């Protein structure tokens, strides 16, 4: 039986920090599903299809990585795909309290889903999608923060505004 993990988020856009966790998580799971959360409360910069394209460009054609979208509870999606591990990134201590609460709730709702907390590589600790969007919005350099495909899309998106 293969070990399937979920790495869920909005990935709006995917950053080098996300890429780092995706690649490193493949060291201990057989299959990773990058789960694009559809959050009706958020107004994303990029469409789901654009974000799927960016993720594929960033992670390549590794057959162990699948990209899927989901709506609703992560635990319901985990049951649907047979995932037993949820990967969560922690950039700072301030992330821990929220992520800890979510892990406990997920365990309450679906006891076989384990949460694995990962920290990014030290040079990527400060990178977040919201900071990348802000830097790009004001014309700052993002080439070391995101894949070139994402960088080009950010430049194009903010050139129109």
C-alpha positions in Angstrom: 0.0 0.0 0.0 1.4 3.4 -1.0 1.6 6.3 1.4 -0.3 9.3 0.0 0.1 12.8 1.4 -1.8 16.0 0.8 -0.2 19.4 0.7 -3.1 21.8 0.7 -3.2 25.5 0.1 -4.3 28.3 -2.2 -0.9 28.5 -3.8 -1.7 32.0 -5.1 1.0 31.8 -6.4 3.2 28.9 -5.7 6.6 30.1 -4.2 10.0 28.6 -3.9 9.1 27.8 -0.3 6.2 25.7 -1.5 8.4 24.0 -4.1 11.0 23.2 -1.3 8.4 21.5 0.8 6.9 19.6 -2.1 10.3 18.2 -3.2 11.4 17.3 0.3 8.2 15.6 1.3 8.7 13.1 -1.6 11.5 11.7 0.6 9.0 10.0 2.9 5.8 9.6 0.9 5.1 7.6 -2.3 2.6 10.1 -3.7 1.9 13.7 -3.0 -1.3 15.4 -4.0 -0.9 19.2 -4.2 -4.4 20.1 -3.2 -5.6 23.5 -4.4 -8.2 24.8 -2.0 -11.1 26.6 -3.5 -12.0 29.3 -0.9 -15.0 31.3 -1.8 -14.2 33.8 0.9 -10.9 34.7 -0.8 -10.4 36.8 -4.0 -7.4 35.0 -5.6 -5.0 36.8 -8.0 -4.9 33.8 -10.3 -7.5 31.3 -11.5 -7.4 27.7 -10.4 -6.3 26.7 -13.9 -3.5 29.3 -13.9 -2.3 28.1 -10.4 -2.4 24.4 -11.6 -0.2 25.5 -14.6 2.2 27.3 -12.3 2.5 24.3 -9.9 3.2 21.9 -12.8 5.8 24.3 -14.2 7.5 24.6 -10.8 7.6 20.9 -9.9 8.0 19.4 -13.3 6.6 16.1 -14.6 7.4 13.9 -11.5 4.7 11.2 -11.7 4.5 11.0 -7.9 3.0 14.6 -7.8 -0.6 15.1 -8.7 -2.3 18.4 -8.7 -6.0 18.5 -7.8 -8.5 21.1 -6.6 -10.9 20.6 -3.7 -13.7 22.4 -1.9 -14.8 21.9 1.6 -13.0 20.0 4.4 -9.5 18.7 3.9 -10.5 15.5 5.8 -13.3 14.8 3.3 -10.9 15.2 0.4 -8.3 13.0 2.2 -10.9 10.2 2.5 -11.7 10.5 -1.2 -8.1 10.2 -2.3 -6.9 7.8 0.4 -4.4 10.2 1.9 -3.1 9.4 5.4 -0.7 12.4 5.8 -1.3 16.1 5.6 1.8 18.2 5.0 1.8 21.6 6.6 4.5 24.3 6.4 5.6 26.3 9.4 7.6 29.5 8.5 7.6 31.0 12.0 6.5 30.3 15.5 3.4 32.5 14.9 2.2 29.9 12.3 2.2 27.1 14.9 -0.9 27.9 17.0 -3.3 28.0 14.0 -1.7 25.0 12.4 -1.8 23.0 15.7 -5.5 23.8 16.1 -6.2 22.7 12.6 -4.2 19.5 13.0 -6.2 18.6 16.2 -9.5 19.3 14.5 -8.5 17.2 11.5 -7.5 14.4 13.7 -10.9 14.7 15.6 -12.7 14.5 12.3 -10.5 11.9 10.6 -8.3 10.0 13.1 -6.1 8.3 10.5 -5.0 11.5 8.9 -1.7 12.5 10.5 -0.3 16.0 10.2 3.3 16.4 9.4 4.8 19.9 10.1 7.8 20.9 7.9 9.9 24.0 8.1 11.2 25.5 4.9 14.9 25.7 4.1 16.4 28.6 6.0 16.8 30.9 3.0 13.1 30.6 2.2 11.6 31.0 5.7 10.4 34.6 5.0 8.7 33.8 1.6 4.9 33.8 1.5 2.5 34.1 -1.4 1.0 37.3 0.0 4.5 38.9 0.3 5.3 37.8 -3.2 2.1 39.4 -4.5 2.9 42.6 -2.6 6.4 42.8 -3.9 5.3 42.1 -7.5 2.4 44.7 -7.2 5.0 47.4 -6.6 7.5 46.3 -9.2 10.0 44.6 -6.9 12.2 41.7 -7.9 10.6 38.2 -7.4 13.0 36.1 -9.5 14.5 34.4 -6.5 11.1 33.9 -4.8 9.1 32.1 -7.6 9.5 30.0 -10.7 10.2 32.0 -13.9 6.7 31.1 -15.2 5.1 32.6 -12.1 7.4 35.7 -12.2 6.3 36.4 -15.8 2.7 36.0 -14.9 3.1 38.4 -12.0 4.7 41.0 -14.2 2.0 40.7 -16.8 -0.8 40.8 -14.2 0.5 43.9 -12.5 1.5 45.7 -15.7 -2.2 45.9 -16.5 -3.1 47.7 -13.3 
